[in-house]
Amino acid sequence: MPSQEPRQAQQQTLAFSWAQAHPYTILGSIVLIGWAFPFLLREHSEWEDVYLRAASNLLAGKDIYTLQDGYLYPPFMAWLALPFTFLPHAVARVVWYVMNAACFFLMCRWAWLVSGGTALQGAVVQDKKEHIIFFLGLACGIRYAFDALSHQQPDIVIGALLLGGCLALQRKPSLLAGTWFGLAAAFKATPLLWLSYLFWRGWWCA
């Protein structure tokens, strides 16, 4: 029987090479895994106290805009939260965190692409100044992202949708960009501010 040692050594070498070429993926994964514990163990959750409660009221045929529940957003969020009302509490929190973690990754990636940044990881060695620029930008916004995670708000999801719209708009003003912005506005009305810019540029399709 042939020895497995050469194959194992080759696999270890490939894994080490991949890790060296993808430091941001590893660092981001460690941060998001570490942040999962306070997220999942938090006693009070705005997502549950406001959005899931509104979804439960919607499912029961009740008014979602009762003063005591504090839901002041478009009804889309209550509708989107409906599937979570059928899940056990722990499972619902895990799913919501995974969604936020994925959107956090996309938000960072798309923000970097919109800014014109080049690849920060991979086999090709990049300009070190790009890494400094990335970390400076991250330092400016990471606090607000973690604040949204701490309170379990949907702001990171909204941010990912907006940056997806910006990226689509940068590549080609189209219905796709408008769809991203429209979905973000369905969460909260603030992204509707993009309408004035789109009208001013004459991007009617977007």
N, C-alpha and C positions, 0 to 999 in steps of 0.2 A: 504494500500500500504506500503510495507516494506521500512524502512528508508535507504537512500543511504549513510548515514554518515559512517557506518562501512566500506563499500566498498571503499569509497573515502579515508578514513584514511589508509586503507591497501595499496591502490595504491600509496599514498604519501610516505608511509614507504618504499615500494619497490623502488620507484624512488630515494629516498634519499639514500638507501642502494646501489643502482647501481651507483649513483654519487660518493659515498665514495670509491667504489671499482674501479672506472675508472677515476681517476683524469687526466691522460695523454690524454685520449680521449676528455675530456671536455676542457682542456687547449689548446690542439691542434686545436680544433674546434673554440674556441674563437679567437686564433691568426690568423687562416686562414680566418675567417669571417671578422676580422678587416683589414687584408691585402687586402681583395677584393676591398675595396673602392679606395685606390690609384692605384691599378691595373686597375680597370675598368674606372677610370677617367683620367688616364694618357693621355697626348696629343699626344706624340710621342711613337710609339711602333715598336721595331725591328721586332716583329712577323708580323706586318702588312706591314711595309715599305720594308722588305726584302722577307719574305717567302710568304706572301699572294700576293705580287706583282709578284713574280716568278710563283706562281700558276695561276694567271690571265694571264700571258704571255704564260704559257703552254696551258691553255685552249683556248687561241686565236691563237695557232699555232706559236707563236713567239719564239725567242731565249731567254732562261731563263738566259743565262750567259752574258748578256750585261754589259759593264763596269759600266754604270751609276746606275744600280740597285743594285750592290754590292752583288749579290748572288753567293757564291763561294763554295757551298756545294753539296753533291750528289743529283741527281734529285729526289730521294725518298721523300725528304721533300717537294718539290714543288708538287709532286703527292699527298702526304698525306694532304696537305693544300687545295686541290681542293674543298672539300665539304664546307669549310668555305667561299669560294667566293660566294656561293649561299645564304648565311645567311645575315640578316641585321647586320649592324656594331655592335650594342649593343649585339645582341644575340651571334654573333661570339666571342666577347670578353668574355662573360659569359661562353660559352662552353670551350674556351681555358683556362680560369682560373680554372674551375672545373677539367679539365684534369690535370693541373699542381698541384692543391691541392691534388688530389687523388695520383698522382705520388710522391708528397712530403711525404705523409703519408706512402706509400709503401717503399719509399727509407729509411726513418727512421726505419721502422719496420724490413725490410730485412737486413739493416746494423747491427742492434742489434742482429738479429738471426745469421748472418754470424760470428759475433764476439764471439758467444757462450753465449750471455746474456740470463738470465732466464726471466720469465714473470715479468713485472713491475707493473701490475695491475691485479685485480681479487679478488676472495674471499680469496686466500691464501696470508698470510703475507710474503713478500720477505725480503731478506737481504738488509739493508739500504745502504750498500756499492755499490750495483748494481745501485741504483738511482744516487749516486755520479758519478759513472763511466759513466752512460748514459748522465748526464748533462755536464760532461767534454767533452765527444765526440761531443755532440750537440753544445757546445760553440765553438768548433774548426771549424765546418762546416756551422753553421746556417747563418753566414754573406754571404757566397757565394751563398747559396740557395736563400736568400732574394734579393741578387744582380741580380740573374737570373730572379726572379719574377719581380723586378723593371723594368728591360729592356724587359720583356716579351720574353725571349729567351727560346729555347727548352731544355736547359741544365738539368733541373730537370727531364724531361721525359727521357733523355738519362741516367741520373744517376740511375733512377728507373730500366731501362732496364739492365744496367750493374750489379746492385746489384741482380736483379732477376737471371741473369746468374751466378753470384757468388754463390748464394744460391743453384741453381740447380746443379752447379759443385761440391759444397761441399757435397751434398747428394749422387750424382751419376753422374760421367762424362757421358754425354749423348747428344743426338741430341737436347734436350730441352735447355740445357745450350748454345749450339752453336747457337740456334735460337735467344735467348735473346741477345747474343753478336752481332750476325749478324744484328739484327734490330737496335741496338745502332750504329753500324758502318754505317748503311744506312742513319742515320741522319748526322753524321760527321765521318771523317776518323780516328780520334784519337783512338777509341776503337779497331781498327785493331791491336794495340800493343799487345792485348791479344793473337794474333796468335802465337807469338814467345813462349809464356809460354805454350800454349796448345800443340804445336809441341814438345817442350822440354820434357813435361811430357808424351808424346806419347798418348794423348787423341784425336785420329784421328776423332772419331765420333763427338766430341764436336767442 
